[in-house]
């Protein structure tokens, strides 16, 4: 496959010199409750939740099962200052694990990154940032608007990593999950105030999730640190428009939604573009959209575990959930994976840093269609 370009991704958009990205899915049900008398799955009343009750992370108030997702909108919670304070929930795996896997390809070559030109509504309209709360505080990941099979042209689905939505076997659903398309579209650095005039941290508003899905394997195996569950570290959100948007879908609002490619092996992909808002690295402040390109190679991030895609993008290591995009062979762009884990250099072998993303198979496909079917064709 050829590398993706903006002209391939945005046939009807004003295009920048870089492309847009893509999407995929997951499995687990969820629901929201409206009205001041709404009661959440843990017994919390809506007005109590909004007045600070959501900060109680004790086991009996932290639902984790399918159907127990609850994410009421809290107006004004995600201020520019709170967005700025959000941190990427970094998930790292030892380099040696991939090298020990019997079916692993050789370590990927290191590649550089580039800053995506502004404004992002033109150069990367399907990309955005996901904000959420965990027991450790405000957090953030990257996400991509993807196509909804049941609602062509009117999707409100967002693809990301499962560890951005659910704590896996260590806990339950995270809270206050909101997607911000074209976040910080003018690339204002973190040493400036995102609330400053002209910064535009949320040009299309905040789209709160009313449904979320992750694979069952993630909930039973996944962990915040290390490589556990990484092969199933993908998820999908259904989001609702902000007040005043008139019920318009996310795809109609941003002008883009990308298809997901399943059962794609690393050697068949060619070059991919990995998009996201990395933090913690040089020139990566978490507020700037960046792109890394490279050829994926196969390798597990757990010893003798399930094979995953790996690309030598060490400088975008803290961009959890970001989409991996490639061309589909007929001129379109598809999402083939998402950023799950990052790794540093192996002292033993000298292997370069890389990112790993799950291979999206039948399970991912069935989840996407399940979430899509949940909202029908309305």
N, C-alpha and C positions, 0 to 999 in steps of 0.2 A: 504493500500500500504506500501511497505517496503521503508526505506530510500534509496536514490540513492547512488551509489558508482561509483568510477571511472571506475571499470571494466564493469559496466552496460552501462555507457555512451560512453566509448571509446573502442569498441571491437577490433579495428585495430590499436590502438595507444599505445605508451609506456605510462603506467599509473602511476600516483602518488597514494597516499592513499586516496585522496578525489575525488569526482566526478566532472563532468562538468555541465554546466547549459543549459538553454533552452529558448524557445521563444514563441512569440505570435504576435498580429497584431493590425491594425487600419485603420481608414478610413478618407480620405481627399486626394485630388489630388494635385500634385505639379510638377514643371518642372524646368529645368535649361536651360540656354542659353549659347552657346559657341561663340567664335570668338570675336575679339576686337570691332566689331561693334554691339555686342549683346546689346539689350535693355531689362531691367527688367520690371516687371509689374508696378512699380511706375514711369517708365520713365527714370530710371538711366541707364547711359551707362556703359558698362563693365569696360572700362579703368578708368572711374571716380570712380566707385564702389571699384575697387581694390586699388585705390590711396587714400582711406579714406572715400569715399562716403557712405560706409556701416554703418558708425558711426552716420548717421542721423536717429534718431528714431522718428521724428515728425510723427503725425498721417497720413499725406498724403503720406509719404514714407515708411509706415510700413504695408505691405499687410497682410491680415489675412484670406482671403477666400480660399476655395479649388481651386486649379489651379493657385494660385498666389505665390506659394513657389518658391524662387530663391536663389540658394546657389552656386555661382561661386567659383571655387577653387582660393585661394590666396596663392601662394607658399610662404613658410617660415613663415606664420602667427603664426602657432602653434609651436613655439620654445619650448624647454624643460623648459625654465624659465616661459613662458606664461602658459604652462600646469600646472606648479607648483602653479601659482597664481590663477587658476580657482577654484571656490567655488561651492559646491552643492546647488542647489536652493531648500532648505529645505521646505517641505510642512507639517505642523503639524496640528493635530486635537485634540480637548479637549477629554480627557478620558471619561468625563461624557456623551458625545454624544453616545458612544457605549453602555454605561450602561443604557441609557434611552430608547434605541431601544427595542421594545416589543419582537422581535424575537432573541435577542442577547443571545449567550451562555455566561457562566461565563468568567471572564477575563482570558486570557492565562497566564500560568505560565512563569516566567522569565527563559531564557536560556542563555547559554554562547556562545562565539564565538571562532573561531580559525583562525589563519593565514594560508592561503593556501600555501603549499610547493612550492618551486621554482624548475625549471623554469616553468612559467605558461603555456607556449606553450605545455607542457606535462601534467600538472595536471589540467588545465582548458582552453583548446584551444578555446572553444566557447565563452569565456567571454572577455570583454574588457571595455574600457572607452570611453564615448562620450564627446567631447569638443564642446562648442558653445558659442556665445556671446549673451547677453541680454542687455537692457539699463543700467543695474547695473554693467556690466563688464563681464570678462571671467568666464564661468561656466562649470560644469562637472557633468555627470551622469554615471551610469553603463548601460551596454547593453549586449545582448546575440545574437549570430548568430543562426538564426532559419531556418528550412527547407523551401524551396520554392516548393509548390505543382507542379508548372509548369516546374521546372528545377531540378529534382532530382539529387543530387550529385553536383550541381553547383549553389547553392544559394548565393545571395549577399544581403540577408535581415537581418536586425538587429531589435530586439525587445527592447523597453524601455518604459518609462512613457511619457504620453502626455505633462506633464508640463516641460519636458526636451526639447521640440521642439516648443511649441506654448504657448502663454500667456493666452489662454482661452478668456473669455469675456473682459479681461483687455487690450488686444492688439492683436498682430499678430504673425507671424512666427519668431522664433529666427534665428540667422545668423551664418555663418561660421561653420556649423555643420560637424564634422569629427569624425569617429569612429577609435579607435586605439585598435586593437585586442592584447591580451596578454600585455596590458599596464604595463610598469615597471616590466617586467617578472622576474627580479631578486630581487624585493622588496627592492630597495634602499630607505631608509627613506627620508623624506622631509628635514631633517637637513643636508642632503648631496645633492650635485648638480646632478640633473637628467641628465645633459649634461656631467657628468664625464665619463671618459673612463670606458667602461664595464657596464654602467648603463642600456643601452638598453631600453629607455622609449617607443620606437615604433619599436619593432623587425620586424614587418611585414609592416611597413609604416603607413601612414594616409589614410583612406578610406573616402573621402568626399561624403556626401549625394547628390544625384541628384533627389531624390523623397522622399516625406514624407507624412504620413497619420495619422490622428487622428479622433476619432469619432466626429460627429456633436455636440453631447451633451457636449463634452469637450469644444468646441469652444464657445458654448452658455452659459455654466454654470461654467466652470473651473476658478479658481483663484490661484494666486501664493501662498497665505497664507490661512490657514484654511482648511476646509474639502470640500468646494464646488467643485463639479465635480469629486470627488475622485473615484466614482464607474465607471467612464469612463476614468480613467487616464492611458490609454495604447496607444501605438503608434508603428508604424513600419517605418523603413527607407530602402530605396534601396541605396546601396553605389557603388562607382566606384573604380577600382583599382588605386593605385598610379602610377605615371609615371615609366615606365620601367617594370611593372608587366606583360606586354604582354597580357592583357585582361583576365587573369585567374580569376575565381570567388573567392569570399571570402571563401567559404566552401572548395574549392580545396586548397587554400593557407594555411588555418589554420588547415585543416584536420577534421573539425567537424561542424555540424549544427544540432540543436535539434528540435524535433516536438513539437507542441502545443496541449494541451488537453483542450477541451471546455466542458462547462456544468458540471464542477467538483465541488461538494459540499464539504465543509471543512471536515465533518466527514468521507467522503469517500476517502479522500486524504491520510490519515496517516501522516507520518513524511515528512516534506519538508526541503530542504536545500535552504537557502536564501543567494545569492551571491552578492558581490558588493564591492565598494571602499569607505567605510564610512569615514567621516571627522567630526571633532568637538568633538569627544568623546575620552575618555582615550584610548591610544594605537591605535587610529584610525586617521591617518594623511592624508587620502585621496589618498595616493599613494600606499597603501598596500591592496591587495585583501584578503578579509575575508569571512568566512562562518559561518552562524548560522543555527542550526537545531531545529525544534520544531514541534508540532502538531497544525495545524491551527484551530481556532474557529471562529464562525460566529458573526458578529456585524456590525452595521452601524457606520460610523464616522460622520454622520449628524443625528440629532434627527428625528426619524421615517423615515430615508432615506433608500436607497438601501443597502442590506446586502453585506458585504465584508469578505474576509479572514483576520484573525488577528493572529499574532504569537508574543510571548513575547521576541522579539529580540531587546531590548532597546539599546544595545551597537553597533548595526549597523544602528542606526536611520537615519544617513545622507548618505544613499546609494541609492538615488532615481533611479528608473528604473531597479534595479538589479532583476535578474530572480529568481522565486520560482520554485524549481525542486522537482519532486517526481518520483517514479517508476510507471510504467503503469500496473503492475500486470503480465506481461509476460517477464520481464527481461529488458525492456527498460526504458529510462528516458524521462520525458516530462516536459514542462513548464506549470504550472497551474496558475501562476499569476506573477505580478511584484510589486516591492515596490512603493507605491504611497505616503502614509502619515506615519508620525511617531508621537508618543505621549509620554509625560512624565508621571510621577506618579500622580494619583489623590489625592489631599489633603483630599478630602471629604471621599473617600472610601478606600484609601490605595492600589488601583489597581496598578499593576506593569506596567512598560512601555511596549509598543508593537509597531509592524509595521502592517500596513494594506495594502492589495493589492486587486484589483478588481477581481470579479468573471467573467471569460471569457465565454460569451455566444454566441448566434447566431450572434449578431452584430459584435463581435470581429472576429468570423470565416468568416463572409462575407467580412470583410475588408481585412483580410489576403489574401483571394482568389482574391479580386479585385486588390490589389497591385501586386500579383503574375501575374495575367493576363495582367497587364499593360506592362510587359516585355516579355510576351510570352514564347516560348520554345527555343529561340536562345541561 
